[in-house]
Amino acid sequence: MYSKGLYYITVWMCCLILISACHSKRKATKTETKLPTAEVKNDSRALLSLKTGIPEKDMGNKKLFHFIGEWYGVPYKFGGCEKNGVDCSCFANLLFKDVYGVKLERSSRDIYKMCDKIKTGELKEGDFVFFKMNSKDITHVGVYLSNNKFVHASTSKGVMVNDLNDTYYKKYFYSAGRLKR
């Protein structure tokens, strides 16, 4: 079949391919995100600012942003209400209970019923944003922060902060609401 020489050359070529495939000679460019410095890693507000894109100066409610920092990145789980998995309405419930001392209804549709409809230009920290994602009913809720940013439990990436102007969220946005007093 194969001669020993051909066998060794084939093995040697395979090793070279494997070694070169695992090594990149590409240098970092100026547009790539740099890793946080040690100071940022030890400052939860600075790290949350990097993750969310919200400037630290706009993080007024310390209790709110501490809560977000504690839950940021928790995976999505339909019907979940724990740090091993949470859905959007439970996340909104936990946030409101912990930060504002208010108990909400369990579903996004029922939370919507607890609210007065407001214009997006009137949104303030703690208001709600509601979405109809491929449905005639409200299927998703987030809590507004500032500068068009809202926090929610995304089905794809878990608890995170997004912008209402993102194409995806603009497409499915339904309404903004404020709890009835």
Secondary structure in CASP SS format (residue, H / E / C, confidence):
PFRMAT SS
TARGET T0000
AUTHOR 0000-0000-0000
METHOD secondary structure of the structure
MODEL  1
M C 1.00
Y C 1.00
S C 1.00
K H 1.00
G H 1.00
L H 1.00
Y H 1.00
Y H 1.00
I H 1.00
T H 1.00
V H 1.00
W H 1.00
M H 1.00
C H 1.00
C H 1.00
L H 1.00
I H 1.00
L H 1.00
I H 1.00
S H 1.00
A H 1.00
C C 1.00
H C 1.00
S C 1.00
K C 1.00
R C 1.00
K C 1.00
A C 1.00
T C 1.00
K C 1.00
T C 1.00
E C 1.00
T C 1.00
K C 1.00
L C 1.00
P C 1.00
T C 1.00
A H 1.00
E H 1.00
V H 1.00
K H 1.00
N C 1.00
D C 1.00
S H 1.00
R H 1.00
A H 1.00
L H 1.00
L H 1.00
S H 1.00
L H 1.00
K H 1.00
T H 1.00
G C 1.00
I C 1.00
P C 1.00
E H 1.00
K H 1.00
D H 1.00
M C 1.00
G C 1.00
N C 1.00
K H 1.00
K H 1.00
L H 1.00
F H 1.00
H H 1.00
F H 1.00
I H 1.00
G H 1.00
E H 1.00
W H 1.00
Y C 1.00
G C 1.00
V C 1.00
P C 1.00
Y E 1.00
K C 1.00
F C 1.00
G C 1.00
G C 1.00
C E 1.00
E E 1.00
K C 1.00
N C 1.00
G E 1.00
V E 1.00
D C 1.00
C H 1.00
S H 1.00
C H 1.00
F H 1.00
A H 1.00
N H 1.00
L H 1.00
L H 1.00
F H 1.00
K H 1.00
D H 1.00
V H 1.00
Y H 1.00
G C 1.00
V C 1.00
K C 1.00
L C 1.00
E C 1.00
R C 1.00
S C 1.00
S H 1.00
R H 1.00
D H 1.00
I H 1.00
Y H 1.00
K H 1.00
M C 1.00
C E 1.00
D E 1.00
K E 1.00
I E 1.00
K C 1.00
T H 1.00
G H 1.00
E H 1.00
L C 1.00
K C 1.00
E C 1.00
G C 1.00
D C 1.00
F E 1.00
V E 1.00
F E 1.00
F E 1.00
K C 1.00
M C 1.00
N C 1.00
S C 1.00
K C 1.00
D C 1.00
I C 1.00
T C 1.00
H E 1.00
V E 1.00
G E 1.00
V E 1.00
Y E 1.00
L E 1.00
S E 1.00
N C 1.00
N C 1.00
K E 1.00
F E 1.00
V E 1.00
H E 1.00
A E 1.00
S E 1.00
T C 1.00
S C 1.00
K C 1.00
G E 1.00
V E 1.00
M E 1.00
V E 1.00
N E 1.00
D E 1.00
L C 1.00
N C 1.00
D C 1.00
T H 1.00
Y H 1.00
Y H 1.00
K H 1.00
K H 1.00
Y H 1.00
F E 1.00
Y E 1.00
S E 1.00
A E 1.00
G E 1.00
R E 1.00
L E 1.00
K C 1.00
R C 1.00
END
